[in-house]
Amino acid sequence: RAVSTVSLSDLRSNSPYSIEAIREAFTGRSSLGAISVQVPGFDEVRRKALQSGARFALDPSAARARDACRNSKLDGEDARVQPGWSGNPGREDHPIQSGFYCNLQEELTSNVDDVFGRNAFPAKEYLCDGGVDFKDDLIEAGKTMHKVTTLVLEAARDAAESQAQARGSKGESMRHIVTQSETFLPLRLTYYDANHCREDTLVGGQYMLPWHVDFNTATAFISAQWIDEDHALKGSGNDCREDKDDNPERKAGLLLRNASGDIVPASIAED
């Protein structure tokens, strides 16, 4: 089933098309609770973030950078949901795989979350080739994702309140779901090792990331980038396979569950 798609300009102007797309995405028992937003110029932002991230995760010359910001240990293993890097690409078998975790709100406001702790980005001198600024590329993508997600939440709030009014129900205002006072906005760049798919007991079959429920009010994704792992781990560079016919990502996908409990394969426009 196709996920509703809206342009950023329509979303900002609250156009009739945007209102209908939001209503279809977030109201009613059959809604998927998801929407795709087309953002002009974001393709390059995404490309830089994923390329920097792939080099940081896989390039042998970035090993010192990863170790310099590796998060603390719990029971002898990487803590995973703590500031910094966790995991071992190419030989990782943890359910949430390898990745880098940070708090975007700290970068936006300089306020450190007392529970999550201070962000732990690698120093520039550790980064491979010296010119790859992993932090700047990741945060630039995160800022755009945060702005767009806030607009979507505001539009979803308005759609829900309009629906409640149409039913003659005053209901409680949903304005509390959009707040700028939070101290924690988790931002994670994840590296999934395709050699370690897992059986999902809910829907059956093998998946890179089994069924789960996020703890956030809303989760923003950018489309993945498939990297030839063997090529990268040997230090031969990152062979991006996005536009190639043998890209395994073309056979992958996203499953969503609607309010009626139906699990639906989500189709998202490639552009």
Order of alpha helices (4+ residues) and beta strands (2+ residues): beta-alpha-alpha-beta-alpha-alpha-beta-beta-beta-beta-alpha-alpha-beta-beta-beta-alpha-beta-beta
